[in-house]
Amino acid sequence: MVVYLDLVMLLNAAVDFLLLLGTNRLTGFSANIKRLIPAALLGGLYGGACLVPEFHFLGNILWRLVSLGAMSVLAFGLNSSALRRCGIFVLLTMALGGVVSSFHSRDFVWILLGAFGIWGLCKVGFGSGTVGRTYIPLQIRHDGKTVDLIALRDTGNGLKDPITGENVLVIGGKAAQEISGLTEAQLRSPLETMARQKQLGLRLIPYASVGQGGGMLLAMRFRDVKLGGKHGSALIALAPEPIGRGEGFQALTGGMA
């Protein structure tokens, strides 16, 4: 049987691109095509190299995991959310390989086991409710400082400036302290901070949350904010406590995105 190396590489690249695209889709992140294409091409090159006699050793599980890790770094970057997406990408790739092998064997038992395997992997990978969420990259630059965050598009977040009606982003924890220059104690006492702190642009935003009543948050306007594909100024509320707590996001956006 004749195997055309270029077709194998093209097929592998196409499959890897779809898997990377699916990983972003299932985890709620928007796909960055400029990052996905080189990652998929790397996968295509790896698939082609495995067919070259001198590089057959690349087909073992160790090198396969190395290639998947490299593709994940190219596609998702290096951050806490990327680690989760990398794991899901590996699981999807392994699941696809298992199903393809099962269909190739034409054994009903293996096909059934493969289907249950995919179900189990999805159950483990998405059991926390990640599916259905939408995450958006957020970058804030101010006074020579830059923070890069992941914002959750929260349809229940209706926080607005009571004066202008403008939608308000919410960030918290260390990011809020770093970008504003305020301490956690100052963020926890907004009224007292407003009375003592003579920081230009600082204001109060009232909020209400289910089960926790309401209160006030300090807020500032930042002129250099990138939220997904949007770039401009934004009013950002500064919460004293961390947001997300290990769930892959550190900010909340409602009507802004």
C-alpha positions in Angstrom: 0.0 0.0 0.0 1.3 3.4 -1.0 1.3 6.1 1.8 1.6 9.7 0.7 3.4 11.6 3.4 2.0 15.0 2.5 -1.6 13.7 2.7 -0.9 12.1 6.1 0.5 15.4 7.4 -2.4 17.3 6.0 -5.0 14.9 7.5 -3.2 15.0 10.9 -3.1 18.8 10.8 -6.8 19.0 10.0 -7.8 16.6 12.8 -5.6 18.3 15.3 -7.1 21.7 14.3 -10.6 20.4 14.9 -9.6 18.9 18.2 -8.1 22.1 19.4 -11.1 24.0 18.2 -13.4 21.6 20.0 -11.3 22.0 23.2 -11.8 25.7 23.2 -15.5 25.3 22.4 -16.1 22.8 25.1 -14.2 24.9 27.7 -15.9 28.1 26.8 -12.9 29.9 25.4 -13.0 31.8 22.1 -10.7 30.3 19.5 -7.6 32.2 18.5 -7.2 31.0 15.0 -3.7 32.6 14.7 -2.6 30.3 17.5 -4.5 27.2 16.5 -3.1 27.0 13.0 0.6 26.7 13.9 -0.3 24.3 16.7 -2.2 22.1 14.2 0.7 22.3 11.7 3.0 21.1 14.4 0.7 18.1 14.9 0.8 17.4 11.1 4.6 17.5 11.0 4.7 15.2 14.0 2.3 12.8 12.3 4.4 12.8 9.2 7.7 12.3 11.1 6.3 9.2 12.7 6.1 7.5 9.3 9.8 8.2 8.5 11.8 5.0 9.3 14.5 6.9 11.2 11.9 8.5 13.4 9.6 5.6 14.2 10.5 6.0 17.9 8.5 9.3 17.9 5.3 7.2 17.8 5.7 6.0 21.4 3.4 7.4 24.2 6.1 9.6 25.7 6.8 11.5 22.5 3.1 11.6 21.7 2.5 13.4 25.0 5.4 15.7 24.4 3.9 16.7 21.0 0.5 17.2 22.5 2.0 19.4 25.2 3.9 21.5 22.7 0.7 21.9 20.6 -1.2 23.0 23.7 1.4 25.7 24.6 1.2 27.0 21.0 -2.6 27.0 21.0 -3.5 28.0 24.5 -0.4 29.7 26.0 1.0 29.3 29.5 -1.4 30.0 32.3 -3.7 28.3 34.7 -6.6 28.0 32.3 -4.3 26.6 29.6 -3.3 23.7 31.8 -6.9 22.6 32.0 -7.4 22.9 28.3 -4.2 21.0 27.7 -5.6 18.1 29.8 -8.9 18.1 28.0 -7.1 18.2 24.6 -5.0 15.2 25.6 -8.2 13.3 26.7 -10.0 14.1 23.5 -7.1 13.0 21.4 -6.8 9.7 23.3 -10.6 9.2 23.1 -10.5 9.8 19.4 -7.7 7.4 18.9 -9.5 4.7 20.9 -12.7 5.1 18.9 -10.8 5.0 15.6 -9.0 1.8 16.7 -12.3 0.3 17.8 -14.0 1.0 14.4 -11.0 -0.3 12.6 -11.2 -3.6 14.4 -15.0 -3.8 13.7 -15.5 -5.4 17.0 -18.9 -4.4 18.6 -17.6 -4.8 22.1 -14.6 -2.5 21.6 -16.9 0.1 19.8 -19.2 0.0 22.8 -16.3 0.3 25.3 -14.9 3.2 23.2 -18.2 5.0 23.4 -18.4 4.5 27.2 -14.8 5.6 27.4 -15.5 8.9 25.7 -18.6 9.4 27.9 -16.4 8.8 31.0 -13.7 11.1 29.9 -16.2 13.9 29.2 -17.8 13.3 32.6 -14.5 13.7 34.3 -13.3 16.6 32.2 -16.6 18.6 32.2 -18.2 17.5 35.4 -17.6 20.8 37.2 -20.0 22.6 34.8 -17.4 24.2 32.5 -19.5 23.5 29.5 -21.9 26.3 28.7 -19.6 29.0 30.1 -17.8 31.6 28.0 -14.4 32.9 28.9 -12.9 36.1 27.5 -9.2 37.2 27.8 -8.9 40.5 29.6 -5.9 42.7 29.8 -5.6 45.9 31.8 -2.8 48.4 31.5 -2.4 51.3 33.9 0.4 53.4 35.2 3.1 51.2 33.8 1.5 48.0 35.1 -0.2 45.2 33.2 -2.5 42.4 34.4 -3.7 39.6 32.2 -6.9 37.8 33.4 -9.6 35.6 32.2 -13.1 37.0 32.4 -16.3 34.9 32.8 -19.2 36.2 30.7 -21.8 36.2 33.5 -25.3 36.9 32.1 -26.4 37.5 35.7 -23.9 40.2 36.3 -25.9 43.4 35.7 -23.5 45.7 37.6 -23.8 49.3 36.2 -22.7 52.7 37.1 -25.8 54.3 38.7 -24.9 57.7 37.2 -24.2 56.9 33.6 -25.7 53.4 33.3 -22.4 52.0 32.0 -21.7 48.3 32.4 -19.0 47.6 34.9 -16.4 44.9 34.9 -15.4 43.2 38.2 -12.0 42.1 39.2 -10.8 41.0 42.6 -8.0 39.8 44.8 -4.3 40.5 44.0 -5.1 41.7 40.5 -7.4 44.5 41.9 -4.7 45.5 44.4 -1.9 45.5 41.8 -3.6 47.5 39.2 -5.2 50.1 41.5 -2.4 50.4 44.1 -4.9 49.9 46.9 -4.5 47.4 49.7 -7.0 44.7 50.6 -8.0 46.6 53.7 -8.8 49.7 51.7 -10.8 47.6 49.2 -12.8 46.1 52.1 -13.7 49.5 53.5 -14.8 51.5 50.4 -16.5 54.4 52.3 -13.6 54.9 54.6 -11.2 54.7 51.7 -13.1 57.3 49.7 -13.0 59.6 52.7 -9.3 59.3 53.2 -7.8 58.4 49.8 -7.4 61.3 47.4 -6.9 59.1 44.3 -8.2 60.6 41.1 -11.0 58.8 39.5 -12.0 56.6 42.4 -15.7 56.1 42.9 -18.3 53.9 44.5 -20.5 51.3 42.8 -23.5 49.8 44.6 -24.1 46.1 44.2 -26.5 43.4 45.3 -25.9 39.7 45.2 -28.3 36.7 45.8 -28.1 35.4 49.4 -25.4 38.0 50.5 -27.3 41.3 50.4 -25.6 44.3 49.0 -23.0 46.9 49.6 -20.4 49.1 47.8 -17.4 48.4 45.7 -14.6 50.8 44.8 -14.2 51.4 41.1 -11.9 53.1 38.7 -11.8 54.0 35.1 -9.0 52.4 33.1 -8.2 53.8 29.7 -6.3 50.9 28.2 -8.4 47.7 28.5 -8.6 44.8 26.1 -11.6 42.5 26.5 -11.7 39.9 23.8 -11.6 41.8 20.5 -12.6 45.1 22.1 -10.1 47.8 23.1 -10.8 51.0 24.9 -11.6 52.4 28.3 -13.7 50.6 30.9 -15.1 51.2 34.4 -13.8 48.4 36.6 -15.1 47.5 40.1 -12.4 46.3 42.5 -13.5 43.5 44.8 -11.4 42.7 47.9 -11.7 38.9 47.6 -10.5 36.7 44.7 -13.0 35.9 42.0 -13.4 32.4 40.6 -11.3 30.7 43.3 -9.4 28.3 41.0 -12.2 27.8 38.4 -10.1 29.4 35.6 -11.4 33.0 35.7 -10.5 36.0 37.7 -13.0 38.6 36.5 -16.7 39.0 35.7 -18.2 40.7 32.7 -21.9 41.0 31.9 -23.2 43.4 29.3 -19.8 44.6 28.3 -19.0 41.5 26.2 
